[in-house]
């Protein structure tokens, strides 16, 4: 065992990597978690897999983890519920806390808070998933114009999202999103460039990593193109001039801090082609860590490989409290 390995074992103790879970993003989480687990073990960390869909919170407490790396995506892992349970158990964890995780999981609340802090987002409206009539859908279509976006605001990984090209497609798009949520977010479609910015740290020490530009076939960055296809192009650092790069990175850090993120997150933007104006889409507080994921890609350009990135994120785990190790 090398000195470095021994130091990491001493620093972190017994580590749980939480992945899988019960959300619609389970498949992606399994890929992220396996990558993180292998990376941490490769660095000599005493890391162990834990799937909350298969094991209880009592079992989690019984494992007596000194800290955990959250590689869960979506509900019951990224939305503040698990973070609250971990705080009750006294187990330090990676990523934002209860409030920030809950806010970021809600695209509507994220928009409202970021707008209040001067971070622009596309025009939007919120519809009841069960009680919206066809006449109301057509009224919204007239108000926003075509195309527009419909989204389940509490899902991620492009799950529960529909681009509606014409008014006669509103009902089908709405029904798709309504399967996943109690409300449906209607969002102005921004035609232009898609950018994403990983942010690491907290408060005044939060820093933006290199920007990634995403160029998907026909602009369709769906679930398949995000995680499995090799057709999507990723440009990192994004081909932007220095002034605009700094502007986008500053907006990303502002949004990160506005909702109280700490540790790490990823902030997604669209840049409108007509006037080069940026609009925030969402904040991901437990970003993907798969072979196609964007945070590792950006970190690599900044000089940090996948294994070292996992260690840095693990090191950032909230540790203001000590593990209770009580069941």
LUMNUTI-617148 format. One line per field, with one value per residue (C-alpha): residue number from 1; chain; x, y, z. Coordinates in Angstrom, 3 decimals, always signed. Layout:
num	(NUM_...)
chaine	(A_...)
px	(X_...)
py	(Y_...)
pz	(Z_...)
END
This chain:
num	(1_2_3_4_5_6_7_8_9_10_11_12_13_14_15_16_17_18_19_20_21_22_23_24_25_26_27_28_29_30_31_32_33_34_35_36_37_38_39_40_41_42_43_44_45_46_47_48_49_50_51_52_53_54_55_56_57_58_59_60_61_62_63_64_65_66_67_68_69_70_71_72_73_74_75_76_77_78_79_80_81_82_83_84_85_86_87_88_89_90_91_92_93_94_95_96_97_98_99_100_101_102_103_104_105_106_107_108_109_110_111_112_113_114_115_116_117_118_119_120_121_122_123_124_125_126_127_128_129_130_131_132_133_134_135_136_137_138_139_140_141_142_143_144_145_146_147_148_149_150_151_152_153_154_155_156_157_158_159_160_161_162_163_164_165_166_167_168_169_170_171_172_173_174_175_176_177_178_179_180_181_182_183_184_185_186_187_188_189_190_191_192_193_194_195_196_197_198_199_200_201_202_203_204_205_206_207_208_209_210_211_212_213_214_215_216_217_218_219_220_221_222_223_224_225_226_227_228_229_230_231_232_233_234_235_236_237_238_239_240_241_242_243_244_245_246_247_248_249_250_251_252_253_254_255_256_257_258_259_260_261_262_263_264_265_266_267_268_269_270_271_272_273_274_275_276_277_278_279_280_281_282_283_284_285_286_287_288_289_290_291_292_293_294_295_296_297_298_299_300_301_302_303_304_305_306_307_308_309_310_311_312_313_314_315_316_317_318_319_320_321_322_323_324_325_326_327)
chaine	(A_A_A_A_A_A_A_A_A_A_A_A_A_A_A_A_A_A_A_A_A_A_A_A_A_A_A_A_A_A_A_A_A_A_A_A_A_A_A_A_A_A_A_A_A_A_A_A_A_A_A_A_A_A_A_A_A_A_A_A_A_A_A_A_A_A_A_A_A_A_A_A_A_A_A_A_A_A_A_A_A_A_A_A_A_A_A_A_A_A_A_A_A_A_A_A_A_A_A_A_A_A_A_A_A_A_A_A_A_A_A_A_A_A_A_A_A_A_A_A_A_A_A_A_A_A_A_A_A_A_A_A_A_A_A_A_A_A_A_A_A_A_A_A_A_A_A_A_A_A_A_A_A_A_A_A_A_A_A_A_A_A_A_A_A_A_A_A_A_A_A_A_A_A_A_A_A_A_A_A_A_A_A_A_A_A_A_A_A_A_A_A_A_A_A_A_A_A_A_A_A_A_A_A_A_A_A_A_A_A_A_A_A_A_A_A_A_A_A_A_A_A_A_A_A_A_A_A_A_A_A_A_A_A_A_A_A_A_A_A_A_A_A_A_A_A_A_A_A_A_A_A_A_A_A_A_A_A_A_A_A_A_A_A_A_A_A_A_A_A_A_A_A_A_A_A_A_A_A_A_A_A_A_A_A_A_A_A_A_A_A_A_A_A_A_A_A_A_A_A_A_A_A_A_A_A_A_A_A_A_A_A_A_A_A_A_A_A_A_A_A_A_A_A_A_A_A)
px	(+0.000_+1.442_+1.620_-1.023_-3.441_-2.872_-3.431_-6.755_-7.923_-7.079_-8.622_-11.942_-12.426_-15.206_-17.045_-20.418_-21.191_-24.947_-26.311_-29.243_-32.252_-35.927_-36.214_-36.809_-33.067_-32.012_-30.286_-28.068_-27.349_-26.144_-23.651_-22.520_-22.153_-20.183_-17.755_-17.349_-16.947_-14.239_-12.450_-12.411_-11.327_-8.638_-7.280_-7.225_-10.358_-12.248_-15.401_-18.494_-21.606_-25.013_-28.292_-31.155_-33.680_-32.481_-31.436_-33.069_-31.960_-31.480_-28.951_-27.292_-26.871_-25.616_-22.826_-21.252_-19.981_-17.723_-19.049_-20.974_-20.673_-24.157_-24.306_-28.102_-30.096_-33.680_-36.270_-35.289_-31.633_-31.179_-34.256_-33.279_-35.109_-32.004_-29.932_-32.332_-32.093_-28.304_-28.275_-30.536_-28.118_-25.122_-23.441_-21.475_-22.419_-21.318_-23.153_-25.649_-27.725_-31.420_-32.769_-30.581_-31.166_-34.916_-34.983_-32.765_-34.909_-37.844_-37.208_-39.967_-38.531_-35.044_-36.289_-38.030_-35.006_-32.483_-34.614_-34.683_-30.867_-30.578_-29.930_-32.187_-34.331_-36.754_-40.326_-42.485_-45.875_-47.037_-50.041_-51.885_-51.188_-54.698_-57.005_-55.715_-58.212_-57.491_-58.683_-56.131_-53.406_-54.288_-54.325_-50.820_-49.703_-50.998_-49.309_-45.880_-45.809_-44.240_-42.105_-42.213_-41.004_-43.089_-41.325_-42.006_-40.281_-39.149_-37.413_-34.004_-31.920_-34.404_-37.097_-40.599_-39.763_-41.350_-40.588_-43.882_-43.566_-47.231_-50.390_-51.926_-49.079_-49.789_-52.019_-49.618_-46.668_-48.636_-49.803_-46.213_-44.980_-48.036_-47.078_-44.105_-45.336_-48.291_-47.570_-46.231_-43.792_-44.375_-41.183_-40.302_-38.123_-34.701_-33.083_-29.321_-26.337_-26.530_-23.871_-23.220_-20.936_-19.735_-19.217_-17.029_-16.670_-18.953_-19.702_-16.826_-14.685_-17.062_-15.388_-16.626_-14.834_-14.423_-17.696_-18.932_-20.945_-23.331_-24.122_-26.655_-27.990_-30.780_-30.459_-32.155_-30.254_-32.590_-31.990_-30.406_-28.083_-27.153_-26.044_-25.622_-25.126_-21.745_-23.348_-23.487_-20.526_-19.059_-16.753_-14.697_-13.664_-16.608_-15.543_-16.477_-14.489_-12.939_-15.424_-18.475_-16.885_-16.378_-19.958_-21.439_-19.192_-20.142_-23.851_-23.285_-21.609_-24.360_-27.065_-25.104_-24.861_-28.403_-29.981_-27.301_-25.336_-22.109_-19.613_-20.468_-23.261_-23.740_-25.547_-27.196_-27.791_-29.153_-27.643_-30.151_-28.813_-30.574_-28.847_-26.342_-28.248_-27.901_-30.803_-30.496_-32.365_-31.666_-29.154_-28.148_-26.973_-25.912_-24.642_-23.953_-20.574_-20.835_-18.449_-20.574_-20.972_-19.979_-18.489_-15.641_-15.113_-14.792_-12.588_-10.230_-9.758_-8.996_-6.310_-8.176_-8.708_-11.793_-10.311_-8.934_-12.255_-14.078_-11.631_-12.054_-15.847_-15.634_-13.296_-15.894_-18.511_-20.217_-18.494_-19.671_-21.186_-19.651_-21.197_-23.372_-23.048_-26.299_-29.057)
py	(+0.000_+3.355_+6.365_+8.125_+5.223_+5.060_+8.816_+8.648_+5.723_+7.648_+10.889_+9.466_+6.313_+4.015_+5.539_+4.623_+5.300_+5.692_+4.856_+3.184_+4.357_+4.419_+7.363_+7.301_+7.966_+4.708_+3.355_+6.434_+6.451_+2.855_+3.865_+6.948_+5.082_+2.197_+4.669_+6.614_+3.429_+2.092_+5.450_+5.790_+2.196_+2.751_+5.615_+3.373_+4.725_+2.172_+2.628_+0.402_+0.297_+1.033_+1.024_+2.701_+0.882_-2.457_-1.577_+0.434_+3.526_+1.307_-0.709_+2.515_+3.581_+0.134_+0.358_+3.157_+5.061_+7.994_+9.822_+9.052_+10.040_+10.658_+9.369_+9.204_+11.190_+12.403_+11.762_+10.205_+11.034_+14.461_+16.226_+16.791_+13.806_+11.641_+14.621_+15.166_+11.514_+11.628_+14.694_+12.922_+9.992_+12.306_+11.035_+13.609_+13.615_+15.147_+17.898_+20.560_+20.331_+19.741_+23.131_+23.662_+20.094_+20.503_+23.845_+22.738_+19.645_+21.989_+23.806_+26.315_+27.356_+27.447_+29.899_+32.112_+32.364_+32.847_+35.540_+37.378_+37.362_+38.664_+35.338_+35.239_+32.199_+31.541_+32.821_+30.175_+29.161_+26.305_+24.081_+21.585_+18.075_+16.812_+19.757_+21.593_+21.633_+21.452_+25.064_+26.124_+24.267_+26.062_+29.399_+28.735_+27.708_+31.035_+33.003_+31.361_+30.664_+27.632_+25.753_+25.570_+23.198_+21.161_+19.684_+17.673_+20.159_+17.621_+15.202_+15.259_+13.510_+14.722_+12.476_+13.924_+16.557_+17.352_+19.859_+20.868_+22.055_+22.849_+23.553_+20.199_+18.465_+20.185_+17.470_+14.612_+16.546_+17.561_+13.999_+12.730_+15.212_+14.742_+11.076_+12.205_+15.147_+16.941_+20.074_+20.717_+23.522_+25.423_+27.104_+29.436_+27.653_+29.225_+28.503_+28.606_+27.036_+24.701_+25.193_+23.621_+24.800_+22.639_+24.598_+23.351_+24.731_+26.964_+30.634_+32.946_+29.927_+28.545_+28.341_+27.501_+24.830_+25.069_+25.444_+22.534_+23.177_+20.383_+19.838_+17.049_+15.766_+18.095_+19.794_+16.795_+16.230_+13.517_+10.589_+8.404_+11.136_+12.186_+8.800_+6.235_+7.733_+8.717_+11.132_+14.084_+16.478_+18.018_+20.996_+21.773_+24.417_+25.833_+28.037_+31.360_+34.565_+35.300_+38.026_+35.867_+32.841_+34.818_+36.118_+32.620_+31.300_+34.227_+33.549_+29.885_+30.740_+33.285_+30.681_+28.102_+30.485_+31.852_+28.549_+27.729_+25.002_+23.687_+21.064_+20.651_+21.093_+21.655_+24.679_+24.429_+27.337_+28.118_+31.028_+32.595_+32.701_+35.940_+38.146_+35.924_+36.315_+33.469_+31.845_+29.445_+26.155_+24.261_+23.318_+19.703_+19.091_+15.478_+15.509_+12.411_+10.729_+8.277_+7.892_+10.422_+12.877_+16.507_+17.318_+14.795_+16.075_+19.660_+18.724_+16.847_+19.973_+21.847_+19.272_+16.965_+13.339_+11.293_+9.602_+12.833_+14.571_+11.901_+12.391_+16.184_+15.871_+13.369_+15.703_+18.490_+16.487_+18.477_+17.527_+20.148_+17.310_+14.017_+10.683_+9.433_+5.742_+5.135_+2.925)
pz	(+0.000_-1.031_+1.245_-0.883_-0.549_+3.195_+3.522_+1.683_+3.783_+6.912_+5.650_+4.489_+6.553_+5.385_+2.417_+0.975_-2.690_-2.995_-6.433_-8.157_-6.191_-7.121_-9.508_-13.256_-13.594_-11.915_-15.025_-15.328_-11.594_-11.773_-14.452_-12.517_-9.241_-10.666_-12.197_-8.960_-6.902_-9.189_-9.208_-5.430_-4.930_-7.547_-5.433_-2.378_-0.688_+1.423_-0.687_-0.718_-2.902_-1.386_-3.352_-1.405_-3.589_-2.252_+1.305_+4.081_+5.970_+9.009_+7.008_+5.866_+9.495_+10.447_+7.854_+9.943_+6.928_+7.787_+4.724_+1.539_-2.108_-3.542_-7.129_-7.165_-9.726_-9.520_-6.831_-3.493_-4.035_-5.567_-4.186_-0.553_+0.944_+1.250_+2.353_+5.238_+6.257_+6.156_+8.375_+10.847_+10.826_+11.153_+7.986_+5.940_+2.250_-1.035_-2.855_-1.795_+1.373_+1.939_+0.877_-2.190_-3.400_-3.023_-4.825_-7.704_-8.237_-8.872_-12.160_-11.380_-8.007_-9.519_-12.132_-9.596_-7.329_-10.126_-11.743_-8.413_-8.479_-12.024_-13.751_-16.857_-17.700_-20.572_-20.211_-18.514_-17.162_-14.927_-15.669_-13.455_-14.756_-13.958_-14.519_-17.600_-20.463_-24.169_-24.493_-21.887_-23.755_-26.966_-25.165_-23.868_-27.352_-28.703_-25.935_-26.246_-29.965_-31.608_-30.981_-27.194_-24.511_-22.068_-19.034_-15.904_-13.581_-10.978_-13.355_-15.034_-17.704_-20.351_-18.816_-19.079_-21.673_-25.037_-27.756_-29.353_-32.945_-33.653_-31.651_-32.568_-30.722_-27.398_-25.954_-26.691_-25.281_-22.223_-21.569_-21.770_-19.156_-16.934_-16.450_-14.389_-12.344_-10.759_-12.786_-16.267_-17.005_-20.251_-21.394_-24.220_-26.766_-27.094_-30.434_-30.233_-28.523_-25.543_-22.870_-19.503_-16.707_-13.796_-10.570_-7.720_-4.183_-2.161_-1.513_-2.392_-3.164_-5.791_-9.180_-12.648_-14.668_-18.461_-20.376_-22.490_-25.658_-26.647_-30.312_-30.697_-34.044_-35.183_-31.803_-30.177_-26.931_-25.650_-23.272_-25.960_-27.242_-23.705_-22.375_-25.127_-28.576_-29.982_-32.456_-30.069_-30.232_-27.092_-27.425_-24.334_-23.795_-25.729_-28.665_-27.056_-26.699_-23.318_-22.371_-23.087_-21.415_-18.217_-18.415_-18.652_-15.902_-13.654_-14.256_-13.417_-10.116_-9.351_-9.929_-7.892_-4.956_-5.335_-4.356_-1.795_-3.563_-2.066_-3.161_-6.808_-9.336_-13.062_-14.503_-17.946_-20.335_-23.776_-25.715_-28.110_-31.661_-32.590_-29.997_-28.134_-24.859_-22.306_-20.441_-17.521_-17.973_-14.748_-12.070_-11.493_-7.922_-8.500_-12.085_-14.106_-13.728_-16.646_-19.568_-21.488_-18.605_-18.832_-15.429_-15.848_-19.392_-18.188_-15.240_-17.557_-19.678_-16.448_-15.643_-13.245_-14.254_-13.339_-10.270_-8.823_-9.505_-7.494_-4.631_-4.760_-4.636_-1.781_+0.106_-0.196_+1.739_+4.454_+7.707_+10.207_+12.210_+13.238_+12.269_+15.114_+14.196_+16.019_+14.631)
END
